[in-house]
């Protein structure tokens, strides 16, 4: 209700009341028109404000519903009793119990822990499970193992802990407060509207002052001149535009919400369209945020696994006997299990108890082999050694599912180099072969290759224990290791990665062609980050970093010319030592940038660096750690499903389906609404001149007032509203996704050509057309134009009841008043008819109407119909109500302005033709808005 | 354990907490802060922020801002100046002289053609409009009524014994009746037969003759015998005329009559009115009116009301109405259609 437009309208309203005050002090019986006008202006601001508030509140409600989806509960020991209380009722000192699957209800220090692992991804963005114990291991609260943080999840094990911080004092609360400390800057469209308001105000004040000088020198009373001045300024205020823009934006917001982009503030709708840099978080935004098997290596070959969201087609060769062995190891040497009761859920969506790697392997084998639990049941587990960081392997011993085979099977997986150490043979095509130099080399090559892809590689091996040494009754003891742990047979490697979402590469390409630079900002390791960046196209296939060039040319990194590299991978460590100028240089000189190992604060720095480049920056993210950057960005985009509450509340937009591709939709809609708002504003500004000119002519030439204030209001808030909203439905003229994002300072919403063309070209033509209707009505009723000149003073004298017209007829003052209202109606109809032409020409800015299609946008025709119907109702339906100043107009007057409407359309087609024929010419520069 | 969290290293986050794995000595990554501040910040505890230092920072910021704003205004002024006239590129308002002249030429032609268009429109408009007969007349119908003398007001306040208070009425009436002088009327106009329309067939553009309405028809109110029109004796004359409407014809038969009475109050306040011509009516021979282009000497017929015995020293509201077939005198919004209301307040 404040700022930009609204201020303009408020000022207009106040000026109206001041004008009335002046008039009233002079003449107690002065007309209440300016009071009405002022009140209508105020009413428009208030109503639009309420509407916008309602729209935004609706989005906020959806946000709030996210928050309340899972009311968090905590199991707390109070008064020696275990109680379940809502998490927000915890206090420092409470003892809480945590078990696998729980969300940590506050920052807690662990008092006891059994195999507890937590997922800190909501805090750090990385989904690697981290073990928790009750030992103090590090000075830093964030690194020590005995503290778990609010909002992180316990993946496995159980723990008991004491609450040490709650609410805003928790780590997550602090990041959130860092986010809230970041000031929200103005939206680009907000800046544009402000610019527009400046233009309108500038035009209004300069015309007003110019005519003030003219009227004073014409010997009008100064008070009258001041009233004229106020009248001119107020006449320039586009009353309907605030409402129109608000409705147009909310229409787009609605359309975007349908496409799963939920926009929180109306003005943010456009921001994506202006975006020139997207800083995207990796985990969860570009990637699926779950480990997935990406590659396999066995039989001396690398196989590619399907990493798409549903794993539907695993195309690698599954006929080899080696695969049979490998798959058995994958299935058996795995502690992860599906949660019960999920029979109907698709495999990839099932919840799993276990860490990310094991989950990936479980799902992978479930997809390929079918019921894993059944296989495990058939191969009963007799002993196991779980994975730990010293061993770096995991081992289990099983009975085989072949009843005739009494041997035990030992399966092992772990870090490839550790696994290989324990092997003496390697399986190739189902046959065990001794592990010699060449096979070991092949292994290393494959290991390096997969590792170089940023993937986490695991080695798999097995050993059949001889039945005579280890009979079925043999009791295995994992502590004493009473079984062989060497001379295993190496079977294969398997690598996992958090794969990119399948829609991302396409979306990245689209953003690229739309001229948007995509920067990856992640807390992850640089190699993984670079690999993902390459696979989604953020670093394109043929571009190199400085390091790549150095490696290719075999020279030191320092010798490479940094300008040769299009891509850059910058780590947080490097970023820390950089001055803002150096960061600017990197941002400006490299088109493909990946920032790895960054902290929330550094994300902020990067966003600010981008904004220094005059870019409009979008930031996508899901974690709490992203929230400060989300807030700082011109538009923060949070993920709706995986995103944390903090990210969602800091963001301006939420992708309800977590689909990065929705951003492309957002960009498209944003650009479209920007173009269409241009059209709407041009449409609305045009008739401003047609409404202002009569008043100027009235002052200068002394004609009876051609159109009254109330009638103008009926145009601005009546006939013109629906058509100008209809322009928001206009389709794009060309492929808006193939052009560069607009320049913040050069491509303004309302630029000079738009204002000049609307005011001085079409606006003037409209005014002339409307004047022709006005003169026709007066002339046919008896007042020829020559008589009308300087008739104003006599005309308005209420006591002159025998004013002579051009034919010698004498008019009473009320008869003149009625004729004046007929003139208003005629002028109104003249503008309305020409606004139809204006509406049609505004459909396009460059293309011919015929290229665009007259009937593709049906809403335009609804608009035109509404215009005509409202005008008909005003003239014929309400023509008898004196206060509205409308009269029944003779039917023929409705057609007087039609030739002028056609002229406007022809003129604009000529303008567009010249623009298309001579792109870049003087005409193009000055006439294309 | 609470103490532990508040320990030296603890307050660091959320700034740069992720580094701690790689680099233990890393300080807070507040990029705004300089080295010293960082060191201090390290020692800062989480719950008790060092307020003093913050204030200092703020003050510094403010100072630098103040300096900036000063130079910012100066820079803005320079930008505006350069925009108005850029000596380097010889541009004014971001356009070169050539560009300006091109614009002037284009706008000249554009507006010239617009002027041509509007001229054409007005020309066609005049082609469709007869200079002799207005296209429509129903907005001036039914005819309005006006009185003379008229001086901005319909209140006749005057003191019989003070000629200054009524002299201007006399002057106004005299002036108004100049066109009705008998000599002039006899010279210019014809004496047409009373009681019937004075219809002049023939071409539209032919000059029409007008019927005489002589000043002497008004008898006592003609100002010929009593040059003060009765104002000096407290018996004011008021002339009433019907607004001219091209082609207007009163219904045949009884002519339109004028009848005055007290509008509100005692009916007898007026007591007697003499009408001149005595019929108190507008004769049919003055109709129709053919418009001022051809009916040049048309003189509107008048009815004079001579209030010979109106109550003195009090305001008497008088309403004079036209009466006749087809005459409307009760339009609510227009108090001058078929009627006129004025007050007489004669002091002695």
Interface residues (C-beta under 8 A of the other chain):
Chain A: X92 X109 X124 X136 X138 X139 X140 X141 X142 X143 X147 X162 X164 X165 X169 X171 X174 X175 X178 X523 X572 X573 X576 X580 X597 X598 X599 X600 X601 X602 X605 X625 X760 X761 X764 X765 X768 X771 X772 X775 X776 X779 X780 X781 X782 X784 X785 X799 X801 X802 X804 X805 X806 X807 X808 X809 X810 X811 X812 X813 X814 X815 X818 X819 X822 X882 X890 X903 X922 X926
Chain B: X1 X2 X4 X5 X7 X8 X9 X10 X12 X13 X14 X15 X16 X17 X18 X19 X20 X21 X22 X23 X24 X26 X29 X30 X31 X47 X99 X102 X103 X107 X110 X111 X114 X117 X118 X121 X122 X125 X126 X129 X132 X133 X134 X135 X136 X137 X139 X140 X143 X144 X145 X146 X150 X152 X153 X154 X241 X243 X244 X245 X246 X289 X291 X292 X293 X295 X298 X331 X333 X334 X335 X336 X337 X340
